[in-house]
Amino acid sequence: MCNLYESPTPEQIAVEFGVSAPVQGDLWAKTIAPLKPGPFIPANGVMRVGQWGMIPPGSATRRPVNPRTVRPLSTNNARREGMATAMTYRGPWKAGQRCLIPAVSFDEPYWGTGKNIWWRFWRADGKPWALAGLWSEWTDPATGEVVPSYTMITQNCDAHPLLRLMHRPDPQLAHDQQDKRAVVPIERDHWDQWLGGTQAQAEQLIRLPAIELFRHGAADPEKQVALPV
């Protein structure tokens, strides 16, 4: 899963993704955290800005809340196993509301030394990531404002030689039963398939990325350690 990432500038997104850059100025911060605004690209190829953290249908507030229990929800990541059934994601998934989320890098927690070291992942080719996401719109019942929001899809990465090292391990579970999670990069040749293909075609693209795609290191260079990869 991912709770922090760095976004390209509007101009970088325009060049790398072939979409028009917004003209309203600074619409999002360089580093994006949950519930903050960020850019995403839906199937029509027009860059949009929405809240990172999908607002479920029926929520009374922009902050994601379960409408039945009124408890806050964490919706910046969507487990691929539950997309078709989860209250928040099943509508957008069924409607084909898939998107690409541009990211210069994303962070995950590394616990190999016994304490968390934030670990950063870039593309080895210097290009931005295009991360698989879902998007939706929510209408504020108080104001009528239509608020777009989005979520990153995550997948199990217990079998990935690099990504399985992230997150705090559960000592009571075997190494291949930890359910370590990571985001889903979509390669440029598959952007159209992800955005405009059928559900089955999109599902084919939710798979572990090649380790050769990655450049990585501690987010704080002073905390750099060697990973057992």
PENOR-V177034 format. One record per residue. N is the residue number from 1. PHI is phi in whole degrees, -180 to 180 (none if undefined). OMEGA is omega as a letter, one per 20 degrees, with the letter a starting at -180 (999 if undefined). D_FIRST is the distance of its C-alpha to the first C-alpha in whole Angstrom. Layout:
# PENOR-V177034
n:N phi:PHI omega:OMEGA d_first:D_FIRST
n:N phi:PHI omega:OMEGA d_first:D_FIRST
This chain:
# PENOR-V177034
n:1 phi:none omega:a d_first:0
n:2 phi:-134 omega:r d_first:4
n:3 phi:-122 omega:r d_first:7
n:4 phi:-161 omega:r d_first:10
n:5 phi:-151 omega:r d_first:11
n:6 phi:-105 omega:a d_first:15
n:7 phi:-98 omega:r d_first:17
n:8 phi:-67 omega:r d_first:20
n:9 phi:-75 omega:r d_first:23
n:10 phi:-55 omega:a d_first:25
n:11 phi:-67 omega:r d_first:27
n:12 phi:-64 omega:r d_first:25
n:13 phi:-65 omega:r d_first:23
n:14 phi:-60 omega:a d_first:27
n:15 phi:-73 omega:a d_first:28
n:16 phi:-76 omega:a d_first:25
n:17 phi:-110 omega:r d_first:24
n:18 phi:67 omega:r d_first:27
n:19 phi:-122 omega:r d_first:27
n:20 phi:-75 omega:r d_first:29
n:21 phi:-81 omega:r d_first:28
n:22 phi:-60 omega:a d_first:28
n:23 phi:-109 omega:a d_first:32
n:24 phi:-83 omega:r d_first:31
n:25 phi:99 omega:a d_first:30
n:26 phi:-74 omega:a d_first:27
n:27 phi:-103 omega:r d_first:24
n:28 phi:-154 omega:r d_first:21
n:29 phi:-80 omega:r d_first:20
n:30 phi:-61 omega:r d_first:19
n:31 phi:-103 omega:a d_first:16
n:32 phi:-112 omega:r d_first:14
n:33 phi:-113 omega:r d_first:13
n:34 phi:-55 omega:r d_first:12
n:35 phi:75 omega:r d_first:15
n:36 phi:-97 omega:a d_first:17
n:37 phi:-74 omega:r d_first:18
n:38 phi:-157 omega:a d_first:17
n:39 phi:-89 omega:r d_first:18
n:40 phi:-147 omega:a d_first:18
n:41 phi:-122 omega:r d_first:20
n:42 phi:-85 omega:a d_first:21
n:43 phi:-65 omega:a d_first:24
n:44 phi:-78 omega:r d_first:27
n:45 phi:76 omega:r d_first:26
n:46 phi:-102 omega:a d_first:26
n:47 phi:-59 omega:r d_first:24
n:48 phi:-125 omega:r d_first:23
n:49 phi:-121 omega:a d_first:21
n:50 phi:-146 omega:r d_first:19
n:51 phi:-80 omega:r d_first:17
n:52 phi:-81 omega:a d_first:13
n:53 phi:141 omega:a d_first:13
n:54 phi:-68 omega:a d_first:15
n:55 phi:-88 omega:a d_first:18
n:56 phi:-72 omega:r d_first:19
n:57 phi:-62 omega:a d_first:23
n:58 phi:90 omega:r d_first:25
n:59 phi:-64 omega:a d_first:23
n:60 phi:-84 omega:a d_first:26
n:61 phi:-134 omega:r d_first:24
n:62 phi:-64 omega:r d_first:22
n:63 phi:-70 omega:a d_first:19
n:64 phi:-58 omega:a d_first:18
n:65 phi:-137 omega:r d_first:20
n:66 phi:-68 omega:a d_first:21
n:67 phi:-66 omega:r d_first:24
n:68 phi:-87 omega:a d_first:25
n:69 phi:-100 omega:a d_first:24
n:70 phi:61 omega:r d_first:24
n:71 phi:-98 omega:r d_first:21
n:72 phi:-61 omega:r d_first:18
n:73 phi:-120 omega:r d_first:15
n:74 phi:-98 omega:a d_first:11
n:75 phi:-126 omega:r d_first:11
n:76 phi:-77 omega:r d_first:9
n:77 phi:-124 omega:r d_first:6
n:78 phi:-119 omega:r d_first:9
n:79 phi:-66 omega:a d_first:9
n:80 phi:-61 omega:a d_first:11
n:81 phi:-68 omega:a d_first:13
n:82 phi:-113 omega:a d_first:14
n:83 phi:-59 omega:a d_first:15
n:84 phi:-79 omega:a d_first:18
n:85 phi:-123 omega:a d_first:19
n:86 phi:-66 omega:a d_first:17
n:87 phi:-52 omega:a d_first:19
n:88 phi:-75 omega:a d_first:17
n:89 phi:-106 omega:a d_first:16
n:90 phi:-65 omega:r d_first:19
n:91 phi:-65 omega:r d_first:21
n:92 phi:-60 omega:r d_first:20
n:93 phi:-64 omega:r d_first:19
n:94 phi:-65 omega:a d_first:22
n:95 phi:-81 omega:a d_first:24
n:96 phi:74 omega:a d_first:22
n:97 phi:-85 omega:r d_first:20
n:98 phi:-93 omega:a d_first:18
n:99 phi:-147 omega:r d_first:17
n:100 phi:-107 omega:r d_first:16
n:101 phi:-112 omega:r d_first:14
n:102 phi:-70 omega:r d_first:16
n:103 phi:-148 omega:r d_first:14
n:104 phi:-69 omega:a d_first:16
n:105 phi:-157 omega:r d_first:13
n:106 phi:-139 omega:a d_first:10
n:107 phi:-111 omega:r d_first:9
n:108 phi:-137 omega:r d_first:7
n:109 phi:-84 omega:r d_first:10
n:110 phi:-107 omega:a d_first:12
n:111 phi:-114 omega:a d_first:14
n:112 phi:-64 omega:r d_first:17
n:113 phi:-97 omega:a d_first:20
n:114 phi:97 omega:r d_first:19
n:115 phi:-144 omega:a d_first:18
n:116 phi:-70 omega:r d_first:15
n:117 phi:-122 omega:r d_first:15
n:118 phi:-68 omega:a d_first:13
n:119 phi:-112 omega:a d_first:12
n:120 phi:-110 omega:a d_first:13
n:121 phi:-123 omega:r d_first:13
n:122 phi:-113 omega:r d_first:16
n:123 phi:-80 omega:r d_first:17
n:124 phi:-66 omega:a d_first:20
n:125 phi:-87 omega:r d_first:23
n:126 phi:82 omega:r d_first:22
n:127 phi:-81 omega:r d_first:21
n:128 phi:-75 omega:r d_first:18
n:129 phi:-69 omega:r d_first:15
n:130 phi:-117 omega:a d_first:15
n:131 phi:-92 omega:a d_first:12
n:132 phi:-71 omega:r d_first:12
n:133 phi:-146 omega:r d_first:12
n:134 phi:-121 omega:r d_first:15
n:135 phi:-135 omega:r d_first:17
n:136 phi:-154 omega:r d_first:20
n:137 phi:-127 omega:r d_first:23
n:138 phi:-128 omega:r d_first:24
n:139 phi:-101 omega:r d_first:27
n:140 phi:-65 omega:a d_first:28
n:141 phi:-66 omega:a d_first:31
n:142 phi:-86 omega:a d_first:32
n:143 phi:-118 omega:a d_first:33
n:144 phi:83 omega:r d_first:32
n:145 phi:-66 omega:r d_first:30
n:146 phi:-92 omega:a d_first:27
n:147 phi:-114 omega:r d_first:24
n:148 phi:-77 omega:r d_first:21
n:149 phi:-149 omega:a d_first:18
n:150 phi:-149 omega:r d_first:14
n:151 phi:-140 omega:r d_first:11
n:152 phi:-92 omega:r d_first:8
n:153 phi:-80 omega:r d_first:8
n:154 phi:-121 omega:a d_first:6
n:155 phi:-135 omega:r d_first:8
n:156 phi:-68 omega:a d_first:9
n:157 phi:-129 omega:r d_first:10
n:158 phi:-59 omega:a d_first:13
n:159 phi:-95 omega:a d_first:15
n:160 phi:-91 omega:a d_first:14
n:161 phi:-64 omega:a d_first:16
n:162 phi:-103 omega:a d_first:14
n:163 phi:-67 omega:r d_first:10
n:164 phi:-69 omega:r d_first:11
n:165 phi:-77 omega:a d_first:13
n:166 phi:-84 omega:r d_first:10
n:167 phi:75 omega:a d_first:9
n:168 phi:-72 omega:a d_first:12
n:169 phi:-75 omega:r d_first:14
n:170 phi:-92 omega:a d_first:16
n:171 phi:-65 omega:a d_first:19
n:172 phi:-89 omega:a d_first:21
n:173 phi:-116 omega:r d_first:19
n:174 phi:-66 omega:a d_first:19
n:175 phi:-63 omega:a d_first:17
n:176 phi:-97 omega:r d_first:17
n:177 phi:-126 omega:a d_first:16
n:178 phi:-78 omega:a d_first:13
n:179 phi:57 omega:r d_first:10
n:180 phi:-64 omega:a d_first:8
n:181 phi:-118 omega:r d_first:5
n:182 phi:-152 omega:r d_first:5
n:183 phi:-73 omega:a d_first:6
n:184 phi:-119 omega:r d_first:10
n:185 phi:-72 omega:r d_first:13
n:186 phi:-111 omega:a d_first:16
n:187 phi:-76 omega:a d_first:19
n:188 phi:-53 omega:a d_first:22
n:189 phi:-65 omega:a d_first:24
n:190 phi:-112 omega:a d_first:22
n:191 phi:-59 omega:a d_first:21
n:192 phi:-65 omega:r d_first:24
n:193 phi:-65 omega:r d_first:23
n:194 phi:-66 omega:a d_first:20
n:195 phi:-76 omega:a d_first:21
n:196 phi:-119 omega:a d_first:25
n:197 phi:-79 omega:r d_first:25
n:198 phi:-72 omega:r d_first:25
n:199 phi:-58 omega:a d_first:22
n:200 phi:-63 omega:r d_first:23
n:201 phi:-67 omega:r d_first:23
n:202 phi:-67 omega:r d_first:19
n:203 phi:-58 omega:a d_first:18
n:204 phi:-62 omega:a d_first:20
n:205 phi:-91 omega:r d_first:17
n:206 phi:-87 omega:a d_first:14
n:207 phi:-152 omega:a d_first:14
n:208 phi:-68 omega:a d_first:13
n:209 phi:-78 omega:r d_first:15
n:210 phi:-64 omega:a d_first:18
n:211 phi:-64 omega:a d_first:17
n:212 phi:-65 omega:r d_first:20
n:213 phi:-72 omega:a d_first:18
n:214 phi:-99 omega:q d_first:16
n:215 phi:-118 omega:a d_first:18
n:216 phi:-150 omega:r d_first:16
n:217 phi:177 omega:r d_first:17
n:218 phi:-62 omega:r d_first:17
n:219 phi:-60 omega:r d_first:16
n:220 phi:-102 omega:a d_first:20
n:221 phi:-55 omega:r d_first:22
n:222 phi:-70 omega:r d_first:24
n:223 phi:-104 omega:a d_first:21
n:224 phi:-61 omega:r d_first:21
n:225 phi:-136 omega:r d_first:21
n:226 phi:-86 omega:r d_first:22
n:227 phi:-90 omega:r d_first:19
n:228 phi:-82 omega:a d_first:21
n:229 phi:-95 omega:999 d_first:20
